[in-house]
Amino acid sequence: MSENYEPNIVAFLCNWCSYAGADLAGTSRVQYPANIQVIRVMCSGRVNPLYVMNALQQGADGVLVSGCHPGDCHYMEGNFYARRRLGMLKDLMEFVGVDPRRFHMSWVSASEGNKWKEVVEKTVEDAREAGPFEGFRRRQIDW
Amino acid sequence: MDLEQLRKTAAEVVARDDVKYLIGWKKGSYGSRVAPAFVEDAASVIELIFSPSCTANLATYLTLVEKTPLPRGQETDKRKVALMAKGCDSRAVVQLLVEKGIHREDVIVIGCPCPGMIDQSLLAGKYGDTEERSEVRWNGKDFTLVRGGDEIEIPRNDVLAEKCRLCRHPNPVISDYLIGEAVKEWDPAEDSGVGELEAKDVDGRGDYWEGQFSRCVRCYSCRNVCPLCYCQDCILDRLNPTWINRAVNFSENTAFNISRAFHLAGRCIECGECERVCPANIPLGKINRKMAREVREKYGFEPGLDPDAEPFQASFKPDDPEDFIL
């Protein structure tokens, strides 16, 4: 691993809580690592587990999915579905040899700008420890 | 297994006006192999058999029927299909009912309690394969191979299929007719394959699966034989968005195998068909059994037992485990 390795993290944030939480962190000038690429989705339940796999395949070193706290979902129960599916995905990924530090899930509400900072710091730190993702990443073939 | 009773029941079922055909097993073309039989009239029930060679899961034929557009004025055949089902097959039927892949009134289940099936490749490896017809029978605890007039005793654990060693439901979960007596359930063996992998660290598992998935030729046999892989529009065939490229390389093979395993999480009924048909001998059963165990232990759910259950991935409990959440 080179000295100046910076992990590439893809974050799927739900529109109603986590995205607003990240926005709050931004407007409150909270400093957090800039390794995160945010993709806004309408609900964490909308995150197809294949998104996570596909992100890793296309060059992400870590993936973060964040939604509303259980019970706070704008769509009543979307994050409960997400929790069940992505929890299983984490087990599966771990079983086929993807470092569990590469995938995280969190609940961040719209008022938790500081929690968002902690979550990002933890995710980036874990991905940095795990190193560049070489597993089943799509490799560029030079002819 | 009482073949007389089986054939009598089958004849009775097939003779009904509202039954299209019966899916069962008949003798195969060589060795002790068997082939699926589609019995349409009462006269052909004589070919039906039930032997330790009937390892395959016939429930896949329920959803494999091609539904071509009909000429104007012609109506779809709404008659029922009868199916001979072992314990694992009946679980596939139940899971299909849960997902509304089939309707209860469209299927007649002829339950066949199963004392354990053989693995043809183990049999061929240890006792050789012949072109001439042979037959494997249950004899109480073990198997008997009848070949050219000789009777060879085979210890049960020599040729027993892996799925049967680990089986927890040898008796049909649902049935309209039950052939013979329910068998006594045996203690499932410990799943050593999954245990060994779990004992490794994450990189060790990665290396193991890299070796396995690199050999995948992407024939999609596992998908095609799976009784629960029946989507009309499969993500593997979809071009826009292309979830998984068609290139056969480690990256795409892994993506394919992860997505298939994930789609079967909480649905797989552990019939072991994917593993049996794999031309590259990839131990797909390990991945599916691991997920089935996670679902059983963490979420207390076992697919294919209760026709009125909610599909696992389309439901939730407020107290699902969330120890992995930051």
Interface residues (C-beta under 8 A of the other chain):
Chain A: P49 L50 M53 N54 Q57 P70 G71 E77 F80 Y81 R83 R84 R85 G87 M88 L89 K90 D91 L92 M93 E94 F95 V96 G97 V98 D99 P100 H104 M105 S106 W107 V119 K122 T123 G135 F136 R137 R138 R139
Chain B: L197 E198 V202 D203 G204 R205 G206 D207 Y208 W209 E210 F213 I235 W243 N245 N249 F250 S251 E252 T254 A255 N257 I258 S259 A261 F262 A265 G266 I287 K290 M291 E294 V295 K298 Y299 F312 Q313 A314 S315 F316 K317 P318 D320 P321 E322 F324 I325 L326
